[in-house]
Amino acid sequence: MFTNFKIDQAATFQGVAFLACEPKTKFNPIKGAPREQEALQDGTPKWEVQVAAIFKSKFRGVQSEVLKIGVASHRNPGEGLMPYTPIHLVDFEVGVMEKTKKNPETGEERVIGLQVWYRAAEIRPLTATGSKTRAAAETAAA
């Protein structure tokens, strides 16, 4: 099972604030060894953006949670953003996939749980509106 869903940020959260951004690194089992940044197949580096998301639960009232969101970009998506800057998650989606474990004796896999992940195409401060293309066109026209 592998399922992902596009999320309407405005309908889901009361607010989302940038906290931090770091390169997403590959696991290296050697203690103290340098960790290499993960990348897409086309070589685009992967980043892990941490945000504080505030939402209203029907039964529990206002709640907040830190979400780690994957973003692929050739430059740091959090560059120039101060912590707690309100942001928009462009093309935000959540995914759910099964966690499985293989039996070493039989080779049979069994589901042991679920893993939830978050991804966005980019992050923008709420003060920035519109697409890059439109903003570039407006700048060129001025």
C-alpha positions in Angstrom: 0.0 0.0 0.0 1.4 3.4 -1.0 -1.0 6.4 -0.9 -0.4 10.1 -1.0 -2.8 13.0 -0.7 -2.6 16.7 -1.7 -3.4 18.9 1.3 -5.2 22.2 1.3 -3.1 24.1 3.8 -5.6 26.8 4.5 -8.4 24.4 5.2 -6.2 22.1 7.4 -4.0 24.5 9.5 -4.6 27.7 11.3 -0.9 28.6 10.6 2.4 27.1 9.6 5.7 28.6 10.7 9.2 27.9 9.4 11.6 26.5 12.1 14.7 25.1 10.4 16.0 23.5 7.2 18.9 21.0 6.9 20.2 18.7 4.2 18.5 15.3 4.3 21.4 12.8 4.7 21.9 9.2 3.8 22.2 6.7 6.6 25.9 5.8 7.2 26.4 2.8 9.7 30.0 3.8 10.3 30.2 5.8 13.5 31.7 9.3 13.0 31.8 8.9 9.2 30.6 12.0 7.2 27.0 11.8 6.0 26.2 12.5 2.3 23.2 14.5 1.3 20.4 12.5 -0.4 19.3 13.4 -3.9 16.6 12.6 -6.5 17.6 10.4 -9.4 18.2 13.6 -11.5 20.7 14.8 -8.9 18.5 17.4 -7.2 19.5 17.6 -3.5 16.9 16.7 -0.8 16.2 18.9 2.2 14.3 18.4 5.5 12.3 21.5 6.4 10.9 21.6 10.0 7.7 23.6 10.5 5.4 24.3 13.4 1.8 23.6 12.3 -1.2 24.8 14.3 -4.6 23.2 13.8 -7.9 23.0 15.5 -9.2 19.6 16.5 -12.9 19.1 16.8 -12.5 17.2 20.1 -9.2 18.5 21.5 -9.2 22.2 20.6 -6.1 24.0 19.3 -3.1 21.8 18.9 0.4 22.2 17.4 2.9 19.8 16.0 6.4 19.9 14.5 6.3 18.4 11.0 9.4 17.4 9.0 8.7 18.1 5.3 10.8 16.9 2.4 11.7 19.4 -0.3 13.9 18.8 -3.3 15.8 21.9 -4.4 19.2 22.9 -5.8 19.4 25.6 -3.1 18.5 25.6 0.6 14.7 26.2 0.6 14.9 27.9 4.0 17.6 30.3 2.9 16.8 33.9 4.1 13.9 32.8 6.3 14.0 33.6 10.0 12.6 31.0 12.5 8.9 31.4 13.1 8.3 33.1 9.7 4.7 32.2 8.5 5.0 30.2 5.3 3.0 28.5 2.5 3.8 24.9 1.6 3.5 24.8 -2.2 2.0 21.5 -3.5 1.9 20.1 0.0 1.1 16.4 0.3 1.1 13.7 2.9 1.9 10.1 2.1 1.2 6.8 3.9 3.1 3.6 3.2 3.3 0.2 4.9 6.3 -0.7 7.0 7.2 -4.3 6.4 9.6 -6.8 7.9 11.0 -9.7 6.0 11.2 -13.1 7.8 14.9 -14.2 7.2 13.9 -17.9 7.3 11.0 -17.8 4.8 11.6 -14.6 2.9 8.0 -13.7 3.6 7.2 -10.0 4.3 4.6 -8.9 6.8 3.2 -5.5 7.6 4.3 -4.2 11.0 2.9 -0.7 10.8 2.5 2.5 8.7 4.8 5.3 8.0 3.6 8.8 7.3 5.7 11.4 5.4 5.2 14.9 4.2 6.5 16.6 1.0 6.2 20.0 -0.7 7.5 21.4 -4.0 8.8 24.5 -2.2 8.2 26.8 0.7 7.4 30.5 0.5 7.0 33.2 3.2 3.4 34.3 3.3 4.5 37.8 2.3 5.5 36.3 -1.1 2.4 35.7 -3.3 1.8 34.2 -6.7 4.1 32.0 -8.8 7.7 32.7 -9.6 6.7 33.0 -13.3 4.1 35.7 -12.6 6.5 37.6 -10.2 9.2 37.5 -12.8 6.9 38.8 -15.5 5.7 41.6 -13.2 9.3 42.6 -12.4 10.2 42.5 -16.1 7.2 44.7 -17.0 8.1 47.3 -14.4 
